[in-house]
Amino acid sequence: MTLAQEINYDVKDMALAEQGKNNIEWAMKDMPVLERIKARFKKEQPFKGLRLTACVHVTKETAALCIAMKEGGADAVLAASNPLSTQDDVAAALVKYWGIPVYGYAGESSETYAKHVQQVLDHKPNIVIDDGCDLVATIHSKRQDLIPDIIGTTEETTTGIIRLQAMEADGSLKFPTVGVNNSLTKHLYDNRYGTGQSAIDGIIRATNILLAGKTFVVCGYGWCGKGAAMRAKGLGANVIVTEVDPLKALEAAMEGYSVMPIAEAAKQGDIFLSITGDKNVVDVHHMLTMKDGAFVCNAGHFDVEVNVNGLKKETVEINQIRPSLEEYKLKNGKSIYVLAEGRLVNLVAAEGHPASVMDMSFANQALGIEYIVKNKGKLENKMYTLPHEVDVEIAKIKLDSMGIQIDTLHRNRKNTFTAGIQVQFRFCNLY
């Protein structure tokens, strides 16, 4: 009897399991920090007897995180956090080779997605790993019976953190959470270098267009936007940044980018990437003024940044040109090309972030869960950030895996240096 025969699951095709296993093991080779943590978890069993429910993108990298948690004793189940981002081979492999129930497959309907969320919550979790806050929101709105058994949760996205902060502010958050996205080894690297590379990768895979010489509009200059702008500029694009924050807009201008309102950028751009976490950033009235043949896409967690539904009302015909590329023929005679249905272009049209950068992000996730468990009953119902020392330790392990050595401060300068680091850390948190 195989592991798959012993558990319930809902994946697309178990015949893909072998390829998924190969891809997971390939990712693990480039995730030395998480591998070290997993080895310790296997020995110490910090999650023994605890039920874990995760709602994350089902990729080879997140698979490595789920395996690490199971190695640490957790009884884990997994749902996909996005209907189009699931790597079906990975889902099958987790079921067959690691005995982790997975509920999710690429292309599932919104109704199926909602059903899968309920199914993994039926696991009655003690700890929750969330990506976008859908699990936590559902628990608070529809499954309040689960709250007494929940120790806490982690959240890894900017979008999810915004939702959790709103819940904390109005006093509705019922258990502690660790905002992993606030860790320096997460947002300084995952968001900037991971999203920056993977978003551009998704655009190129979906379109096969040359970026050099194109006008590339980045909507939002947070850490993800900074990364995307940097990559687009490096490939020869003329980059325009749109922002609502004066400080970030000033920073973009100082980096050499053109900065202007989206209404003005809409008339100039060839490619538009929204990466803010906000709604209708690229709206219908913007798209109606765009050049004939402009490309629009989104790298935010939810498919709300590009107003695709509104665009459909101004459309006479929709043609599927390539996988993840649709032509919207508008009433005004122009065509607008929408990538990945307005969903996460880096995960739908490509493979998401490289494993080496997710290594640090998921190290934070794993240690965040451990922090919550070790401090059971001591934490308030609010958002926490992992201690700065954890960031430093993750960075040390990563440098070591890269064969990089650094200097050590002389003893009589250490206190001054530490104080400086704390000031820098507080400054970084302003972004």
Secondary structure by P-SEA (a helix, b strand, c coil): cccccccccccccccaaaaaaaaaaaaaaacaaaaaaaaaaaaacccccbbbbbbccccaaaaaaaaaaaaaccbbbbbbccccccaaaaaaaaaccccccccccccccaaaaaaaaaaaacccccbbbbccaaaaaaaacccccccccccccccccaaaaaaaaaaaaaccccbbbbcccccccccccccaaaaaaaaaaaaaaaccccccccbbbbccccaaaaaaaaaaaaaccbbbbbbccaaaaaaaaaabbbbbcaaaaaacccbbbbcccccccccaaaaaacccbbbbbbccccccccaaaaaaaaccccccccccbbbbbccccbbbbbcccccccccccccccccccaaaaaaaaaaaaaaaaaaccccccccccccaaaaaaaaaaaaaaacbbbbbccccaaaaaaaaaaaaaaaaacc
